[in-house]
């Protein structure tokens, strides 16, 4: 599952984004880099990418098994679902997931915001397999086994904390013509335990192997201590830690854990709605997104060897990037309205594309261009899915 794109879904989006991610954008522009402040010059466009090692990118978040099916109106009515809605499962939706699997032809995908982004990054990287690592919590059940298989098919090195108390988190995508109703049951995703998984030596070694880290803000609601441990280790070792604002309610109700992590954040992602809420909560006294980006960029930072980069997407409007020296905007690639199938997952895809170039130390402008490319591919398909190979040059 991934959060909304544009239109009427925006107002409803925060619920779905409690498990998912962002808004669409695409383009190119200025020439910042995220390397040391002395800054190596950007790599010439034609030069071959260096070879990556496995586990170079680390993600941690709420893993969900996306269960997608074309359903009828009777099914929606039975469970009180609206055609274009995104909700968290309640007691009345308990049987929905099993019935969906029994009654309709379903497709399974590894989902959840961070896992979507990591999957897209791996797809953009292509080789080596397992360049991306993912940690999260699942149940010891059938859906957990399917999720493991799907992560493997995406060539992501997923190491799940498996427990028996809660079932694997799921998101039902109930599709009717060109609408989809999303019902998310976080379940096991909420049960991640730092001391039972992240702290284990074999797992922590995978954390140490990475050079770029990404965690969606949603995970601050699950294990803020795990986020803080990863962020602090990245900062202490001069590696790149990135975070997503994820949803307005994170800035509002999880302000304390978020601001504990913020000094370690090298790259901050968000969309226009999340940026506005963050600004209000921080007392920035401005609604201008460029000014919000500038003020966010200037917040206190632990590792002064790297400047912070702030990237805000705004749907079909320009993407905004703030660096130490300037605020730059990037016009989006225009997609023909008739080609847009599903803007869910576009924000996750943008981040995945961005990270796929960041692991190569590419200039930030290239990272944004890749993010825009990935988002433009995902919105032309149902769910956060993609063709076999990217066509990004």
BELCOR-V658595 format. One record per helix or strand. SS is the DSSP state (@ for helix, = for strand). FROM is the first residue (numbers start at 1). TO is the last residue. If there is no record, write none. Layout:
SS,FROM,TO  SS,FROM,TO
This chain:
@,9,17  =,57,60  =,64,70  @,73,78  =,86,88  @,91,93  @,96,103  =,106,111  @,113,125  =,132,139  @,142,153  =,157,163  =,170,176  =,179,185  @,187,191  @,194,196  @,201,209  =,212,216  @,217,221  @,224,236  =,240,244  @,248,253  @,255,262  =,267,271  @,272,282  @,289,297  =,309,314  =,317,322  =,327,330  @,337,339  @,346,358  @,364,378
